[in-house]
Amino acid sequence: MAIVLRYVDTHGLVKEIFVGLVHVMETSSSSLKASIYAFFAKHKLSLMQLRGQGYDGASNMRGEFNGLKAKILEENNSAYYVHCFAHQLQLVVVAVASNHLGVVNFFDKLSTLMNVVLASCKRTNILREKEKERVANDIRCGLLTTGSGLNQELSLTRPGDTRWNSHYRTLLRLEVLFPSVLSVLDYVKKEGTNGSTQNKAIGLKRYLNSFDCVFLLHLMSHILRITDVLSRALQRKDQDILEAVSMVNSTKRKLQEYRLNGFERLLEKVSLFCVKHGIKLLKMDEICANKRCQRDNITNQHYYEFESFNTILDLIIIEFGDRFSEASTKLLDNMAALNPCASFSNFDVSKLVKLSEMYPYDFDDNERKTLLHELELYHDNVQHDVRFVNLNSITALAMLMVETRKHLSYPLVYRLLKLALVLPVATATVERCFSSMKLVTTDLRNRIGDMFFNSCLICSIEREALANVTNEQIIERFLNMGTRKGQL
């Protein structure tokens, strides 16, 4: 189990640091809780100091009654739980990709295409050479411009099952490399080593040259382009919960806007792509070729606009509302009053007082009475201070309060800010820690003990902190550990 602590430092910066691995014998919630207790006790910390906890969606972690979240909340009701936003975003896209038959078929074909085209170095080289020829020909015809950084060599990339933003890169590459991919499929069809591979190449080429494939390619590419911005933002260590919720709502609004006004633009883009690559266009007023559509006299226009475009976008918009339930909680609704956007337009004293009541270990009755007057003075002060005019997040507000030393003038307001900032947004830092294990456990170091492994991992991950430790400090500590025969 990897443990990462999130806190606000003396400069008002949000920090997420990896503090170590804990070897657990089982992954039950009781065992995990006992391991966390032991780890905190070892480092002279208390779970009563915890103000937020974040995991993925496994039942032993976020279970309502017996999960680790629930067991910690039983003892500390101020340790509010946030389901990893990045994980929820992935589940949103996965839900769409698994609940619409057209999308399911599209990604199945995409997976098969990667296996066929990238099956050998020879096919990869053919793809690369065909793309070079195409680029050179387009430059000669004046379709492409030349210059520094333009027309870089590209290749298809395999999407990862757990990283749906990697599917976005794959779809972008497929759009650009489309004619070269068809050339590789032609080669496999003619020169394939077995009939099964040749049949796959024939079926894939037939599917890629269909209007249905091009339509879904551009639709899913656009949807993933919208969600990719949110996905990359959620990977930041200093991302605060209010900004994350704001970006989730913005993404949902963009998807709703695209659902209302995007079909004609998508159809135009698909038509241009089909004309460019010689793919047969469909007449929208004709009966769809699908057997069910023919039985019900459904036109191509109705099928692609209502049964594909609208249905897919409705699925993803509904999933956004269901998955990101934190966005509508009372806690975040009160925290939103701290947001400095638009000259503190969301500021509400009553909500911030209610927020302080949700943290009984941080504010007593006397402090809440003081907080009420402090908030009114704080609001008037920052509204008339030009340095606080263009702030757009509570992260920037906390840093500026420290810089202007207003955190000393309004300590209770700053305490509220810190409580909002320490709420975890995503578990991306934890995922990076697990990825770093592969770099530490090499073939020559595949049997190192837990303590040494933990120390190596901390040095590998927390390089910024390690850079502040000098060689002299290391030598001095080593000498103080015991008597040495020689002098270093």
C-alpha positions in Angstrom: 0.0 0.0 0.0 1.4 3.4 -1.0 0.7 6.3 1.2 0.8 9.9 0.0 0.2 12.9 2.3 -1.4 16.2 1.0 -0.8 19.3 2.9 -0.4 23.1 2.6 3.2 24.4 3.3 4.2 27.6 4.9 4.1 29.4 1.5 0.5 28.5 0.9 1.5 25.9 -1.7 -0.3 22.6 -2.0 2.1 19.6 -1.7 1.6 15.9 -2.3 4.5 13.8 -1.0 5.1 10.1 -1.1 5.9 9.0 2.5 6.4 5.3 2.1 5.1 1.8 1.3 3.4 -0.4 3.8 3.5 -4.2 3.4 0.0 -5.6 3.9 -0.8 -9.2 4.2 -4.4 -8.8 3.0 -6.5 -6.0 1.5 -9.5 -6.1 3.8 -10.6 -2.7 5.1 -9.7 -3.7 8.7 -6.2 -4.8 7.7 -5.6 -1.6 5.7 -6.9 0.5 8.6 -4.6 -1.2 11.1 -1.6 -0.7 8.7 -2.4 3.0 8.4 -2.7 3.4 12.2 0.7 1.7 12.7 2.3 3.8 10.0 0.9 7.0 11.5 2.0 6.0 15.0 5.5 5.2 13.8 5.9 8.7 12.4 4.2 10.4 15.4 1.1 11.4 13.5 -2.6 10.9 14.4 -5.6 10.0 12.3 -7.4 12.7 14.2 -5.3 15.2 12.2 -6.7 13.8 8.9 -9.0 16.1 7.0 -9.4 14.2 3.8 -9.0 10.8 2.3 -9.0 9.7 -1.3 -8.9 6.2 -3.0 -10.2 4.6 -6.2 -13.7 3.0 -6.3 -12.9 -0.5 -4.9 -15.5 -1.8 -2.4 -12.9 -2.4 0.3 -11.9 1.3 0.0 -15.1 3.3 -0.5 -17.7 0.8 0.9 -20.5 2.7 2.5 -20.5 0.5 5.7 -17.4 -1.6 5.8 -15.0 0.2 3.6 -11.8 1.8 4.7 -13.4 5.2 4.2 -16.3 4.3 6.6 -14.0 2.9 9.2 -11.9 6.0 9.4 -15.0 8.2 9.4 -16.3 6.4 12.4 -13.4 7.7 14.4 -12.8 11.0 12.6 -15.9 12.5 10.9 -13.8 15.4 9.6 -11.8 13.1 7.3 -14.0 13.7 4.3 -13.7 11.1 1.5 -13.4 12.1 -2.2 -13.5 9.4 -4.9 -10.6 10.0 -7.2 -11.8 12.4 -10.0 -9.5 10.9 -12.6 -10.8 7.4 -11.9 -14.4 8.6 -12.1 -13.6 10.3 -15.5 -12.2 7.1 -16.8 -15.4 5.2 -15.6 -17.5 7.8 -17.5 -15.8 7.0 -20.8 -15.7 3.3 -20.2 -19.4 3.2 -19.5 -20.1 4.8 -22.9 -17.7 2.5 -24.6 -19.4 -0.6 -23.1 -23.0 0.4 -23.3 -23.4 1.4 -26.9 -23.1 -1.5 -29.4 -21.6 0.7 -32.2 -18.9 2.1 -29.9 -18.2 -1.4 -28.5 -17.7 -2.7 -32.0 -15.6 0.3 -33.0 -13.1 -0.1 -30.1 -12.9 -3.9 -30.6 -12.0 -3.3 -34.3 -9.4 -0.6 -33.1 -7.8 -3.2 -30.8 -7.7 -5.8 -33.6 -6.2 -3.1 -36.0 -3.4 -2.4 -33.5 -2.6 -6.1 -33.2 -2.5 -6.6 -37.0 -0.6 -3.4 -38.0 1.9 -3.4 -35.2 2.4 -7.1 -35.1 6.0 -7.0 -36.5 8.8 -4.6 -37.1 8.4 -5.1 -40.8 4.8 -3.9 -40.8 5.7 -1.0 -38.6 8.5 0.0 -41.1 6.0 -0.3 -44.0 3.6 2.1 -42.2 6.5 4.5 -41.6 7.7 4.4 -45.2 4.2 4.8 -46.6 3.6 7.8 -44.4 6.9 9.4 -45.5 5.9 8.9 -49.2 2.5 10.5 -48.5 4.0 13.5 -46.6 6.5 14.1 -49.4 3.8 13.9 -52.1 1.6 16.4 -50.1 4.5 18.8 -49.8 5.1 18.6 -53.5 1.5 19.3 -54.2 1.4 22.2 -51.8 -1.0 20.5 -49.4 1.5 20.7 -46.6 3.8 23.5 -45.5 7.4 22.9 -44.3 9.1 24.5 -41.4 10.8 23.8 -38.1 8.8 21.2 -36.1 6.3 20.5 -38.8 5.6 17.1 -40.4 7.3 15.0 -37.7 7.4 11.2 -38.1 4.4 9.6 -36.6 3.3 6.0 -35.8 0.3 4.3 -34.3 0.4 4.0 -30.5 -1.4 1.2 -28.6 -4.1 2.5 -26.3 -3.9 1.5 -22.6 -7.0 -0.2 -21.1 -6.6 1.9 -17.9 -5.8 5.2 -19.6 -8.6 6.4 -21.8 -6.7 9.6 -22.8 -4.3 7.2 -24.6 -7.3 6.2 -26.8 -7.5 9.9 -27.8 -3.9 9.9 -29.1 -4.5 6.7 -31.0 -7.6 8.1 -32.7 -5.7 11.3 -33.7 -2.9 9.2 -35.2 -5.4 7.0 -37.0 -7.0 10.1 -38.6 -3.6 11.3 -39.9 -2.2 7.9 -40.9 -5.4 6.5 -42.4 -4.2 5.9 -46.0 -0.9 4.5 -44.7 -2.8 2.1 -42.4 -4.9 0.9 -45.4 -1.6 0.3 -47.3 -0.3 -1.9 -44.5 -3.6 -3.9 -44.5 -3.2 -4.4 -48.3 0.3 -5.8 -47.6 -1.0 -8.2 -44.9 -3.9 -9.3 -47.2 -1.4 -10.2 -49.9 1.7 -11.3 -48.0 0.1 -12.6 -44.7 1.6 -15.7 -43.2 -1.7 -17.4 -42.4 -5.3 -17.2 -43.5 -6.6 -16.0 -40.1 -4.4 -12.8 -40.3 -5.4 -12.2 -43.9 -9.1 -12.5 -43.1 -8.6 -10.0 -40.3 -6.9 -7.6 -42.7 -9.7 -7.9 -45.2 -12.4 -7.4 -42.6 -10.6 -4.4 -41.1 -10.1 -2.7 -44.4 -13.8 -3.2 -45.2 -14.7 -1.7 -41.9 -12.3 1.3 -42.1 -13.7 2.1 -45.6 -17.3 2.3 -44.2 -19.2 5.5 -43.3 -20.0 4.1 -39.9 -16.4 3.7 -38.9 -15.5 7.3 -40.0 -18.5 8.7 -38.2 -17.6 7.0 -34.9 -13.9 7.8 -35.4 -14.6 11.5 -35.5 -17.4 11.5 -32.9 -15.3 9.6 -30.3 -12.2 11.7 -31.2 -14.2 14.9 -30.4 -15.6 13.5 -27.1 -12.2 12.3 -26.0 -10.7 15.7 -27.0 -13.1 17.4 -24.6 -12.5 15.0 -21.7 -8.7 15.0 -22.3 -8.3 18.6 -21.1 -10.0 17.6 -17.9 -8.0 14.4 -17.6 -4.7 16.3 -17.9 -5.8 18.9 -15.4 -6.6 16.3 -12.8 -3.1 14.9 -12.9 -1.7 18.1 -11.4 -0.5 17.8 -7.8 -1.6 21.3 -6.8 -5.1 21.0 -8.3 -7.7 22.0 -5.7 -11.1 20.5 -5.3 -13.1 23.6 -6.3 -11.2 24.1 -9.5 -11.6 20.4 -10.3 -15.4 20.6 -9.8 -15.5 23.7 -11.9 -13.7 22.0 -14.7 -16.0 18.9 -14.4 -19.0 21.2 -14.8 -17.4 23.1 -17.7 -16.7 19.8 -19.5 -20.3 18.7 -19.0 -21.6 22.0 -20.4 -19.3 21.6 -23.5 -20.7 18.1 -24.1 -24.3 19.4 -23.7 -23.5 22.2 -26.1 -22.0 19.7 -28.6 -25.0 17.5 -28.3 -27.3 20.4 -29.2 -25.3 22.0 -32.0 -22.6 19.6 -33.1 -24.2 17.0 -35.4 -24.2 19.2 -38.6 -20.5 20.1 -38.0 -19.6 16.5 -37.3 -21.4 15.4 -40.5 -19.6 18.0 -42.5 -16.2 16.9 -41.1 -17.0 13.2 -41.8 -18.1 14.0 -45.4 -14.8 15.8 -46.1 -12.8 12.9 -44.7 -14.8 10.4 -46.8 -14.3 12.5 -50.0 -10.6 12.8 -49.3 -10.0 9.1 -48.9 -12.5 7.8 -51.4 -15.0 6.4 -49.0 -18.6 6.1 -50.2 -20.9 8.8 -48.8 -24.4 7.9 -47.6 -27.5 9.8 -48.6 -29.1 11.0 -45.4 -32.7 10.7 -46.7 -32.4 7.0 -47.8 -33.4 4.1 -45.6 -30.5 2.8 -43.4 -28.8 -0.4 -44.5 -29.2 -1.9 -41.0 -31.7 -4.7 -41.0 -33.6 -3.4 -38.0 -33.7 0.1 -39.6 -35.0 -1.3 -42.9 -37.8 -3.1 -41.0 -38.8 0.2 -39.2 -38.1 2.5 -42.3 -35.5 4.5 -40.4 -33.4 6.8 -42.5 -29.7 7.4 -42.3 -30.3 10.9 -40.9 -32.4 9.5 -38.1 -30.1 6.6 -37.3 -26.8 8.6 -37.2 -28.3 11.7 -35.5 -30.7 10.2 -32.9 -29.6 6.6 -32.4 -25.8 7.2 -32.6 -24.9 10.9 -32.0 -27.6 11.8 -29.4 -27.6 8.4 -27.7 -23.8 8.4 -27.1 -23.7 11.9 -25.8 -26.7 11.4 -23.6 -25.0 8.4 -22.1 -21.8 10.3 -21.3 -23.7 13.4 -19.9 -25.8 11.2 -17.6 -22.7 9.3 -16.4 -21.0 12.7 -15.6 -24.0 13.6 -13.4 -24.1 10.2 -11.7 -20.3 9.7 -11.2 -19.3 13.1 -10.0 -21.7 13.2 -7.1 -19.2 15.2 -5.0 -20.0 18.3 -7.1 -23.4 18.6 -5.4 -22.5 17.9 -1.8 -23.1 20.3 1.0 -19.4 20.4 1.8 -18.3 21.6 -1.6 -21.3 23.9 -1.8 -20.1 25.7 1.3 -16.5 25.7 0.2 -17.4 27.4 -3.1 -18.0 30.6 -1.1 -14.2 30.8 -0.7 -13.7 31.0 -4.5 -12.1 34.4 -5.4 -13.3 34.4 -9.1 -15.2 37.4 -10.4 -14.1 39.6 -7.5 -15.3 37.1 -4.8 -18.8 37.0 -6.3 -19.5 33.7 -4.6 -18.6 35.0 -1.1 -21.2 34.0 1.5 -20.6 34.5 5.2 -23.4 32.1 6.3 -22.0 29.3 4.1 -18.5 29.7 5.4 -19.7 29.6 9.0 -21.6 26.4 8.2 -18.3 25.1 6.7 -16.5 25.7 10.0 -19.3 23.8 11.7 -18.4 20.8 9.5 -14.9 20.8 11.1 -15.6 20.5 14.8 -12.0 19.6 15.7 -10.7 22.8 14.0 -13.1 25.5 15.3 -14.6 25.8 18.7 -17.7 27.9 19.6 -15.6 31.0 20.5 -13.6 30.8 17.2 -16.8 30.6 15.2 -18.1 33.8 16.7 -14.7 35.4 15.9 -14.8 33.9 12.4 -18.1 35.7 11.7 -16.6 39.2 12.2 -13.3 38.2 10.6 -15.0 37.1 7.4 -16.7 40.4 7.0 -13.5 42.4 7.5 -11.6 40.0 5.2 -14.2 40.3 2.4 -14.1 44.1 2.5 -10.3 44.1 2.6 -9.6 41.8 -0.4 -12.3 43.4 -2.5 -10.6 46.8 -2.2 -7.1 45.4 -2.7 -6.0 45.5 -6.4 -3.6 42.6 -5.8 -6.6 40.2 -5.3 -8.5 41.3 -8.4 -7.6 38.7 -11.0 -7.4 35.6 -8.9 -9.1 32.5 -10.3 -8.5 29.7 -7.8 -8.3 29.2 -4.0 -4.7 27.9 -4.6 -3.7 31.3 -5.9 -5.6 33.0 -3.1 -3.8 31.0 -0.4 -0.4 31.8 -1.9 -1.2 35.5 -2.2 -2.5 35.7 1.4 0.9 34.3 2.6 2.8 36.7 0.3 0.8 39.7 1.5 0.8 38.4 5.1 -2.9 38.5 5.3 -2.9 35.0 6.6 -1.6 36.5 9.9 -4.3 39.1 9.9 -7.1 36.7 9.1 -5.9 33.3 10.6 -9.3 31.7 10.8 -10.1 32.5 7.2 -6.8 31.1 6.2 -7.5 27.9 8.2 -10.7 27.5 6.2 -8.7 27.9 3.0 -6.2 25.2 4.1 -9.0 22.8 4.9 -10.4 23.3 1.4 -7.0 22.8 -0.2 -6.1 19.6 1.5 -9.1 17.7 0.2 -7.7 15.2 -2.3 -8.7 15.5 -6.0 -7.1 12.5 -7.7 -4.8 9.6 -6.8 -2.5 10.3 -9.8 0.4 10.8 -7.4 -0.2 7.3 -5.9 -0.4 5.8 -9.4 3.0 7.4 -10.3 4.5 5.8 -7.1 3.4 2.4 -8.2 4.8 3.0 -11.7 8.1 4.0 -10.2 8.4 0.5 -8.6 9.2 -0.9 -12.0 12.2 1.4 -12.2 13.5 0.4 -8.8 13.0 -3.4 -9.0 15.5 -4.1 -11.8 16.8 -7.6 -12.7 19.7 -7.0 -10.3 17.6 -5.8 -7.5 14.5 -8.0 -7.6 14.8 -9.5 -4.1 15.5 -6.4 -1.9 13.8 -6.2 1.5 10.9 -4.0 2.3 12.9 -1.3 4.2 15.5 -0.9 1.5 12.9 -1.0 -1.2 10.9 1.7 0.5 14.0 3.9 0.9 15.0 3.5 -2.7 11.5 4.3 -3.8 11.4 7.5 -1.7 14.7 8.6 -3.2 13.4 7.9 -6.7 10.1 9.7 -6.3 10.9 12.6 -4.0 13.9 13.9 -6.0 13.2 17.5 -5.2 13.5 16.9 -1.5 16.6 14.7 -2.0 18.3 17.5 -3.9 18.3 19.6 -0.7 20.3 16.9 1.2 24.1 17.4 0.8 26.7 14.7 0.8 28.2 16.2 4.0 24.9 15.7 5.8 24.8 12.0 4.7 28.4 11.4 5.8 27.8 13.0 9.2 24.6 11.0 9.8 26.4 7.8 8.8 29.3 8.5 11.2 26.9 9.2 14.0 25.2 5.8 13.6 28.2 4.1 15.2 32.0 3.9 15.8 34.0 3.6 12.5 37.4 2.2 12.1 38.3 4.6 9.3 37.7 8.2 8.8 35.6 9.3 5.9 
